[in-house]
Every structure is written in structure tokens, then in C-alpha cells.
Amino acid sequence: MRLTRVLIVGAGHAGGTAAAVLRQYGHEGPIVLVGEEPIPPYQRPPLSKAWLKGEVDAGSLALKPPEFYAENNIDFRANVRALKLRRSNRLVVLSDGSVAEYDRLILATGARAMVLPIKGRELKGVTFLRTTADADQLKAALGPDKTLAVVGGGYVGLEVAASARALGAQVVVLEKEDRLLARVTCKALSDFVQGYHERHGVNFELRCSILGFKGVDGHVAGVELAYGRVVPCDAVVVGIGADPNEEIARDAGLECARGVVVDLDARSVTDHNIFAIGDVAHRPMPIYDRMLRMESVPNAVEQANQAAAAITGRPRPPGECPWQWSDQYDLKLQIAGYAFDADEILVRGDPATAKFAIFHLKGNQVQSVEAINAPLEFMMGKTLILGRKPVSKTKLRDPAVSMKEVGT
Ligand code: FAD
């Protein structure tokens, strides 16, 4: 009997993990892992944090040691882009002129940084942060005598702001909403984070609309705001979100909704031979009875496990509580769940101590928790979210009551 051939398109966190887990789960057939970047799968989170600050080297970003792929009989092909998916022939046309046939295809093409369609975006010094190549460019632009303008006050932008301050650069964050992290968190956390950054010397321009980038000799020199105001800078990093790389799936007729629509096995709802995992997938989240696309490492790993389990005929792994993290200065933010339909916000601990947690509740159920230097609140918060168990708000609010007791 011929062994099942698995083709993985996209050699990022999700694709690299899927290849490894397939072997771990005993898949014996061929695995081809195709990626358009020049290096094997690596971790992106340090690009805005430890790596940018120079605390870790490039080698430490690798998901697996370089020899891992050959040792595990994984045919990793760098610098190769998948151009077209032909479902009727079960093959993918690749940019090196070859085609790759599959029995099971895993789409792990991730997402790309959103572009601001404004004048001056082609100037040197206007950067994004998605790949190691982007990160190299950004790092070269930072230093004590430089000013960095960060467009977008989301997690990645704020991490870059903190790292740039650590490198001695002046930093101004430009945000179109009236508060930071407006799409993802509550006002209490936005205010706390802004205050923390201000104490570290970051300047903010909120409610600002950016008209374009101004350049001198082809290099960015400022950001043009409404009414002719220009914020001078030596470099810009644009961090306004990401778009899923779903084009080859959509062109091949797979159902997409800002992400390839998949089921609880990470399998496309249109074609049972195809899976989509990580940032490119629009997936069910049963604890909220919703579909959503997530951009986080835990999500990439969870879905890689789902796809590998389905392909190797293993039971579906138990559902996990979604979570992610962000490091800024000495703050460790850990975020579990989503505040969908929350009707109450409860703060445990004192924000003035920079060790507290914000719980979002729907009735007596915890929907999400944002923990700042508060790992116990984060850990138990995850358990409460996943368990859908009602909690005592009186206990939850009182830091003198242990999280263990809150959870019982
Ligand atoms: P990616 O890692 O984007 O990998 C997709 C790969 O597919 C890429 O290499 C891409 O080039 C390739 N590709 C795309 N199209 C094709 C094609 N047609 N052919 C071949 N290859 C293709 N998450 C957290 O949980 N915590 C954090 O602190 C955190 N920090 C982050 C900081 C930064 C700067 C960034 C950019 C992301 C951060 N994330 C963080 C998000 C996390 O890195 C992503 O959720 C994760 O990388 C998703 O993995 P993925 O494999 O789905 O996508």
C-alpha cells in the first residue's frame, strides 16, 4: 500500500510544528514542507522583544535545529512559493517550476503585515515587522540618536516601542483610536499600558490620522498628520494588523472568511483532504460558540496538533483555552480567552503595583483574563474559561483569597 503523502505549504510556526508532530505521531509517509522564506521555520515573537533588544541571537529563533528536518526525513524546501492549488489533481504548482502532489495538504501560509495605502510608504526607513528580514531592517534603524515613529498602538507596536527605548531611541506612537489596544482590550488596561510607556519616555499621539510619510533624499524624515503637522522621525514601523495569506485557497474554491474556514480537526469545510492551520485559519472556538481567526503561537501549535492527529488517525486533542502573551519592559502580559459578550469588568489587585489582573465576566462566567505580572491569575483564569464554571465575584475580587480557592 502506498504511504500517505503530506504536503505542507508555509514553513512558519504552524507548518514547522505540523511536520514535527506528524513524525512524532508516527506518520511514515513523505512530508514535504515548502516555504517562501530563505530559512527553516522560526519563532516570530522575539522579533519585537528579546531579539530586537539584542538579548538573544538569530540562531535562538529557530523552531528546530537545522539538522532536524533531514534527520526526520522531512523534505524542507526554502525559497519556494506555492503559486496555485489544483484540487482536482491534488497538486500544488511551485515557484521553482515543479509541482508537488499530495494526499493530504496542510495550508500554513500565515498572515502578512497590513500596508497603509498612503503616500511615502515606499520611502527607505518605512518598515513592517513580520519576518527576520523586516526585523534586520528595523534593528539597523534604531539607536540612541534616532527617533522611531510607531504607527499603530497594538501589542506588536508597543513591544517595538519598549525595545526601541531599551536601545536608547526616542519613540512616538501614533494611534488613530482614542486609546491604545482599542481593538483588543478594555480601557483600564489601555490606560495602564499608556502610563507605563509614558514613564519610560514614550510619547503618544492618539486620535491622529496619518496622511503620509515625508522623505528627504528617498529616506523617511517624518510622518504627516492632519492639518499639515509633521512628526519628525528617522524610521517608521507600521504595525496596524495582518491579513491572512488565503489567496491560493480562495482561488481553488475553498471557503474563506478572512481565513480558510475549517472544522475542529483543522480540516477545510470544503475539501476533506485539505487542512488549514495557524494565522491563515478561520476556526471554531466551541467555548464561545463562534468562529474566529487567531494570531498566536498557542493557536498555531494547537491546530498543528489537530491536523496531525486527524491525518494519523489519532483521537482529536482536547480543546484548549486560547491565550497569548506580550512582554514590554518588565511587564509580562498574559491574555487568556476573549471578552465576547462580557457585561462586567473586575480588577483583582492594584494596577499601581504593576501586578494585577482584569477579568471580563458574562454573568458569573469568566470570558477572558488579562494578567499583568500575575501568572497565578492567568493560569486559573484559563481553567475557569475552559471549564465554563460560575465563579464567586466576591472571592475573585479579593486578592487575599487564593486563586486556587476562587477556582473551587
Ligand atoms: P507564519 O509564522 O506567518 O508562517 C507562515 C509562513 O508561510 C511564512 O514563512 C510565509 O512566508 C509562508 N508563506 C506564505 N504564503 C506562502 C506560499 N504561497 N508559499 C510558500 N510559503 C508561504 N504570538 C504570540 O502568541 N505571542 C507573541 O508574543 C507574539 N509576538 C509576535 C511578534 C511579532 C513581531 C509577530 C510578527 C508575530 C507575533 N505573534 C505572537 C504571532 C505569531 O508569531 C503568529 O501567530 C505565528 O507565527 C503564526 O504562525 P503561522 O505558521 O500560522 O504563520
Residues whose N, C-alpha, C, O or C-beta is under 5 A from the ligand:
A	BS01	FAD	V9 G10 A11 G12 H13 A14 G15 V34 G35 E36 E37 R44 P45 L47 S48 V80 R81 A82 A108 T109 G110 A111 L129 R130 V156 N245 I277 G278 D279 V280 E295 S296 V297 P298 A300 W323 Q324 W325 S326
